[in-house]
Amino acid sequence: MAYASRIINHSKKLRHVPNLMRHDHAALVRWFSHGAQSSVCKRQDVTKTRSLGYIPAERERVSKFAAGNLVSSGSSKNSCSRTTIRSGIPMGGVLYSRELSCSQVQSRRGFASDAGLPTHQEIGMPSLSPTMTEGNIARWLKKEGDKVNPGEVLCEVETDKATVEMECMEEGYLAKIIKGDGSKEIKVGEIIAITVEEEEDIAKFKDYSPSASASGAPAAKESVAPSPSKQEPDEKPISSLEPKTSKPISSPSEDRVFASPLARKMAEDHKVPISSIKGTGPDGHIVKADIEDYLASRGKEVSAPTPKTKDAKLATLDYVDIPHSQIRKITASRLLFSKQTIPHYYLTVDTCVDKLMDLRSQLNSLQEASGGKRISVNDLVIKAAAQALRKVPQCNSSWMDDYIRQYNNVNINVAVQTENGLYVPVIRDADKKGLSSIAEEVKHLAQKAKDNSLKPEDYEGGTFTVSNLGGPFGIKQFCAIINPPQSGILAVGSAEKRVIPDSGPEQFKFASFMSVTLSCDHRVIDGAIGAEWLKAFKGYIENPESMLL
C-alpha cells in the first residue's frame, strides 16, 4: 500500500507540469527531482527520472509493487494489477487461449532512447503452464515486417506439455524476431520479438539485439544523481572484478609444488614443467586454468590426451545422440522428484473380470446400434476407480506442507504414450459421467495427445491417475510412479485365464483375472486406507452393475 500511495501522489504532481513550466527552470528541477527520486529511484521502479521527463529503464526488473507481473513503463495505455486477466481483455503482450495471470505474460513497453530507437514493445517468452521454466519456438507464423492485429497467432511455442499458439493482443508491426524457428531452451521472460506501432520504424530495428539495448541502462543511471549512501556499494564490486594475478607458491619446502590432480595430468600430457608455473588457486595451488594459460602463451592448443586402449575400444561404438524434448525433460524431472521425495508403497490385488467382459459386450452392442464409440476395458477401469475414490475420499487427496488437501472433484488422469513422450490428459468429474461419455472423451484426448495439440486445461487439475500397460502391451503387473501432487496411481495389468476350483468337489472352471497395483504416498494414505480403496475398486470390477447405480 505504501508503494501504491507514492505512485498516486507522484502522478498527481505530473498533472501540474504544464503550469510549472512557466516558472523558474531551476525551481522546477528541484520540485520534480525531490518527489520523483524518493518514490522512483530509491525503489528501482520501472522508470527513472531524467531532467524534466522520463526515460526507459531498459531491461530493468519490475519493482516490488509490480510483483513480477506485466511490465509497462512510461505512459503505456495498458496496465496490469494483481488480478487475473481473461482472454479478450486488451493489454500489452501476448494472449494464450485461456485465463492468464499477469506473471504468465512477459512484455514491456520501450520508449525512444539515446540510441534513436522509436517506441517499441519487447515480447518475452510467456509462462504457459505452471511447471514451465523454458520453452522452444516451433515456428513463426508471422514474418518480420508483417502487420499484426489483436487475436492473430504470432508463433507456436513448444512448452513442457504441448505445442501452444501464442497470440498478439496489440495492433502493430513485427519489427524484429529475436528467437527464430527452432530456437530451444528459451527462459521464461527472455525477449523473443519486438513490435512497433508505425511501419516506418521497422527498419530501425534491423540490427537490434537485447544485449545492445541493455547498454542504455548504465547511461540512464548516470543521469540521476545517486545518493552518497549508494555510491560506496557500487564502487566495491568494481574492485573485485580486477583480473587475478599470479601468486608465488608459498610452501614450506621450495622443492614441493602444490597442484590439483587435473593440472598435474595436463602438465604431464603436454610435457609442461609444472615447477615453472605460478599458481592462482587457493594458497597458490596450480589449477587447470594455469596450465591452459601457460600453453596459450606458448602458442599451443590444449588438446585431449591420446586415449588409452580401453577408451579406444569404447570409441568404436556406433550410437546416435537424441536431443531431449521439452516433454521428456519435464517428465524426467517430475518423476525423479516423485521418487526422491514421496515415500511410495505398493498394494496388488487380482480381480475377476468375467462379469466385466460380459457387461462390456452388451454395452458395445447398444453402442454400435446407436452409432456411439465402443467402450474399452480401460473406460470401465476409469469409472470403477472414480467410484472407489468417491467411496474412499482419503485417497483423493494431496500432501501440502501444513495440511492434507482432500478434493471434492474426482478428476482422473489417463496415461497416454505417444511418439513425443508420455501425456496424462484428464477426465473431469469421472464419477458423475456415464461410460459412453468417458469413452468418447478418452479417445478424443488421446488423439489430441498424439497430435501434440493438448491445451493446459486438457491435462491440469487431476486428482488421481490410471496407467494401463495390460491391454495395449500385455504386461501382467507393474508398479507405477506417483504423479505429484497426487497421492495415488493405479497400474493396470493384462487379464489372463486361470483354472480355479468350482462349487463341487474335484470340479474346476476357467476364469479371467486382471492384476492391478496401487502406488500410494504413505504421508497421505495409510496402508489400511489403501487396502480399503482396493477392496472398493475390486467390488466395482467384479460386480460392474453396481457402478451403474
N, C-alpha and C positions, 0 to 999 in steps of 0.2 A: 504493500500500500504506500510505503514511503517513496518508492521509485515512481509509482504512478502519479502521486501528488506533485512530485518535482516536474514530471513531464508536462502535466496540465498547467502548472504555474509558468513553465517556460514557454508553452505555446501561447499563453495569454500575452506574454511580453512581445511575442512576434507580431501580434496584431497592431501594435503601436509603432512598428518600424517606419512606415511612411511619414508619420508625424515627427519622429525623432530625426529623420534625415534632414529636416530643416534647421536643426540645432547644430551646435558646435561639433565638429567631427571628433575631436579628442574626447569630449564628454560622452558621445555615443559609444565609442570604443570601450571606455571604462564601464558604462552601464551594461553593455551587451556581454563583454567578457566575464564580468563578475557573476552574472546569472547563469551563463552558459557553462563556464568551466566547472562550477561546483556540481552541476547536475549531469553534465555530459562527459567532460574529460576525465574526471576522477572515477567515473563508473565504467569507463571504457565502453561507452554506448556505441550504437551502430554508426552515428555520425559524430563529427568533431567540428569545432568552430574554427574559422579562419577569416580574419579581418571582420567583415560585416555580414558574412553569409555562411553557408555550409559547403563542405566538400566531402566526397565519399571517403569513408574509412575503408579502403579497399581491402578485401579479404580479411577483414576483422571478424572476430567472433561476436555472436549476438550477446548482448548484455544480459545480466541475471533476470531482469524483469521480462525479457522475451522468452525465457525458459526454453531455449533451444528450438523455438518454433520458426515459422516462415520469417525470413529476414527481408525487410523492405526499408531501405534507407532513404533519407530525404523526404520529398513530398510525394511519395508514391500514392497512387489512387487507392491501392488495395492494402489493407492492414489485416493483422491477424491477432486474435486473442487466444486464450486458453481453450476456448470452446471448440467443438468438433465441426469441421467444415463438411458439408454434404455435397454430393455430386450436383453440379449445376450452378453453384454459387460463384460469381466472378471473383477471382483472386489472382495474384501474381504467382505463376508457377505452372505446375502440371496437374492433371486430374487423372485419378485412377477410378475405374468404374465401380466404386463403392464408397462408403464413408471413409474419409481420410482425416486423421488428426494433423494438426499443423506440423508436428515433428516429422511426419512422413513426406512432406513436400519440401524440397530443397530448391529455393530460388532466391535471387537477390537483385534488387534494382541498383544499377550503377549510373552515375552522372558524369558529365563532361569533366575530364581531368586535365592535368598539365600535359599529358601525352597527346591531347587532342581527340580523345575518344568521345563520341557523342553518347547521348542517353541510350543505355542498353540494359539487358536483363540476363543475368547468369543463371542458367538452368542446371541444377545439380542432380545427381543420381538419387531418386526417391527411395524411401523405405516402403516396399510394397507388401511386406509380411512381417509379423512380429519377430521372426528369427533372422531376418535378412540383415547382413552387415556389409555385403558387397554384391555386385551384380555384373552381368555381361550384356553388351549391346549385341543383340542378334542381328538386327538390320535396321537401317534408317528408311522410313517411308517418305521422308521429305529430303530434298537436296538443298545445298547452300544457295541462297537467293530466292527460294520459294516463299510465297506468301502463306502464312498460317492463320487460321481462324479458330475461334473457340470451339472445342469439341473434336477437332481434327487430330488424327493419330500422328505423332511425331516419329516414334520408333517403337520397336519391340524389345523389351528388356527381359533377359533370362534371369529369373530370381532363383532362390534356393528351392522353390517348389514347382514353378511352372514358367512359361513364357507369357508375359503380360504386355498389353498395349499401353503406351504412355501417351496421354492426350495433352493438348495445349489448352490453356484457359484464357489467353490474351491474344488479341489480334496484333499482327506484326509481320516481320520477315526473319527467316532463319539466316543469320549473318555468318555464323561460323559453327562448324561441327568439330568439337574438341576431341571426342572419342568416336572413332569411325566404326564401321561394321566389323563385328568380330572382336571388339575390344573386351578384354577379360579382366576380372578381379578389380572392378572399379568400386572404391569405397563409397558408402552411402554419404551423400553430401558433396562428393567430388564433382567439379564442373564438367558437364558433357557437351554443352552447347551454349551459344549466345544468340539472343534475338534482339532486334531493333525495331523502332516504331516507323522509321522512314526508310524507303527503298534506297535512297541515295547514300545512306550511311553504311550499306553493306560492304562497299569496297574498303572502308576504313578498318575493317576487321580481318583483312586478308591474311596478315601476318600476326594476328592476335594469339597470345598464349597466356594461360593463367599465371605462369611464373613471371612473365614480363609485366603483367598488370599489377602484380603484387609489389613491384618496385615503387609504386606510387605511395604506398603506405608510410615508408620512412619519411618521405618528403612532407607528408601531411603532419607527421608528428613533430617535425622540426619547426613548423609554422606556429605551433601552440607553445607558449612559454611554459615549460614544466615547472612544477613546484620544487623547491630545494630538497624536499624530503624524497623526491623520486629520482633525483639526479644520481645519487650515490649508488642505489641498486643497479642502475643502468650501466654504470661505469665498471663495476666489479666483474660482471660476466665477460666483458671485453678482454680484461687482462687474463682471464682463464683460457681464452681461445688462442693464446700465443703458442706457436709451434714448440713441440718438445725438443730439448737439446740433449745431445748425448752426454751421459754422465760417466765418469770413470768408474770402473768396477771397484767397489770397496770390499775387500775380502781380507781375512786375517793373514792369508798367505798369498804372495804375489803370483805364485805358480798356479794357483787354483782359479779356474774360470767358471762362473755360475751362468748356466744357460738352461732353457727349457728343453725337454727331450725332443720336441719337434724341431727346435732351432739347431740342436746338435746333429740330428739326422739330415737336415737340409745342408748343413755345412759339410758333412761327410759326403753326401751325394754330389755336391758341386765343388768339392776339394777346396773349401774355403778355410784358411787358418783362423779358427774361431778366436784365438787369443788376440788377434789384431783388430777385433770389432769391439766397439764400446756399446754396452747395453743401455737401453732406455726403459727397461721393465722395472718392476719393484726392486729396490735396493740394488739397482744397476745390473739386474739379470738380463741376459741376452734372450730376446724373443724372436719369433718368426719374422716380424716386420724389420728387425735389424738386419737379418740375413738378406731379405729381399732388397732393402735399401742398398746394402753393400754390393749385391750383384748388379743392381740397376746402375750404380755409379761406375761399375767396370764395363757396362755395356753388354751384360749377359742377360739372357732371359731365364726366368725361373721355370725350368721345365720339370715335368714329373720324372721321378727316378725310373730306371728301367725295371719293368715288372719282373717279378721272380717267376720261376717255372710254374708254381701253383696258380699264381694270378694269371699267367698266360693261358692256362687251360680254361679258366673261368671266362676269359675274354673271348673265347671261341664260341660261346653260347649264342644262339640266334634268338633274338627277342624283339618285341615292339613295345615302346612306352606309350601308354594310352593316357592322355591328359584327363584330370579329374573334371567331371561336370559339376555344376552347382548342386544338383540334387544328390550326387554321390558324396560330395563334401559335407553337406548338411546331414545326410543320413549317417555318415561315419561319425561325425561329432556328437550327434544326439544319442546314438546307440552306445558310443563309448562313455558318454556322460551317464547314461542309464545304468550300465553295468558297474561303473565305478561308484555311484552314489546311492543306488537303490538296492536294498537287501532283498534279492529275489529268493523265492522258494516256489516249488512246483508240486501240483497235485494232478494225478492222472486217473481217469476212470474210463471204463468201457461201457458203451451204451448200445443196446439192441435197436437196430434201425428198420426192422421188418415192417412195423406198422407205419413208420415214417415214409417208406418207399411206396407202400400201398396208397397212402393218402396223396402222395405226390402224383402217382399215376392217375388217380381220379381227378385231381385238380387240373392237371395238364390236359386231360380230355375236355374239360369245360373251357379251359383257356383257348385251346385250338378251335373249338366250336365258335367262340366269341371273337376270335382274332387277336387275342391277347398274347403277351410274352409267356414263354414256358417258365415254370418255376423250377429252380435248381435246388439241390440238397443244401447248398450254401445259403440260399434265401431262407430256408426253414431253420437253419442253424442260427442265422442272424435274428430271426423272430424269437426263437427259444431263448437266446442269450439276453435279448431285450426284456422278455417276460421275467426271466430269472433275476435280472437287475432290479426290476420293479418290485419283485418279491423280497430280495435281499439288498436293500439300498446301500448297505455299508460298502459293498464292492463298487458302487457307482460314485467314487469319491477320489479326492486328490490330497496329497500331503502338502500343507503350507508350513511356513516356519513356526507360526504361533497357533495353528489350529488345523483341523481336518475339514475340508470343504466337501460337503455332500450335495450332489446335484439332483435337482428335481426333474431335469430333462434326461432322457435316455438316448444319447446320440452315439451310434455305433460306427466306428471307422472300419473300413474293409480294406485289407492289404491287396494291392494290385501290382503285379510285376510287369514292367514294360521294358522296351529296349533302352530307354533313357534312365531307368532306375526304378526304385520302389516308391509307389504312391499310396496314400491312405485316404481316399475320399470318404466322406461322412454321410451316413443315413440319419437324418434328424428325426427325433421322436419315433424311433423304430417300434417302440412298444405300442404305439397308437395306430400304426399303419397296417393295412392288410398285406397279405402275401403277394398279391398282384402288384400293388404299388411298390413294394420293396424290390420285386424282381425287375420292374421297369426302371426304377431309379438306379439300381446296381449296374445294370447293363449300360445305361446312359453315362454314368460317371466313369465306368471302366473304359468306355470308348473315348471319353474326353481325356482320360489319363494317357491312353495310348497315343492320342493325337497331340499330347503335351499342351493342352489348352485348358487345364483346370484353373479356376479362379480361387482366390483365398477362401471365399465363402463355401467352396466345394470341399475343403479339407480341414478347416478350422472348427474348433468347438466340440470335438469328440470327447466322450467320457469313458469309452471302453473300445477295445479293438479285437477284431476277429481275423485270424490268419489261417487260410486253408491251403495246405500243400497235399492233402489227400486226394481230392477229386482230380485236379489237373496233373499231378505228378506221381501219385501212388505212394506217397510217403506214409508209412504206417504210424509213426509217432515222432514228435519233436517238441522241443521247448523253445518258445518264442521270447524275445526280449521286450520288456515293457516299454511302451511309447510314452515318455514323460510329457505332461504332468499326470498322466493317468496312473492308476494303481493296479491295473489288471489287463491281461491279454489272453485270449483263448486260442490255442494251437489245435487245429482240427486235422486228424489223420484220415487215412482211407478206410473204407469199410471192407471187411473180409468175412467169408463164411466160415463158421466153426461148427463142430459137432458138439451138441450139448445133451444132457440127459432129458428124456421125455417123462411124461407123468407115470407110465407103467414101469415095472421092473425090467431091467435089461432092454429098455426101449430108448432109442436115441432119435434126434432130429437135427436138422440143419437150421442155423440162424446167422444173420449178418450182424457183426458188431463193428462199431467205429470207436477208435481211441481218441480222446480229447485230453489236452493238458492245459491246466490253468496256471499261468505265471502270476504271482501275487507280490505286491510290495508289503513286506512284513510290518512296516511302520504304520500302515493303514488297515490291512486285512490280516487278522489273526488266523491261525490255522483252522480253527473250528468254523470261523465265518466263511473262509474259502471252501471248506468241505460242505457247508450248508448251501452255498451257491451252486456247487457242482451237483448236489443232490436235487436241487430245484431244476437245474438245466437238464439233468438226466430224466427227470419225471416228464418234462415237456417233450423231449425227444422220443421217449418210449411210449408216451400217450399223447400224440400230436393233436388229437381232437381238443384237448384241454387248452391249447393255445388259441382256439377259435372262440372260447367262451368270453 
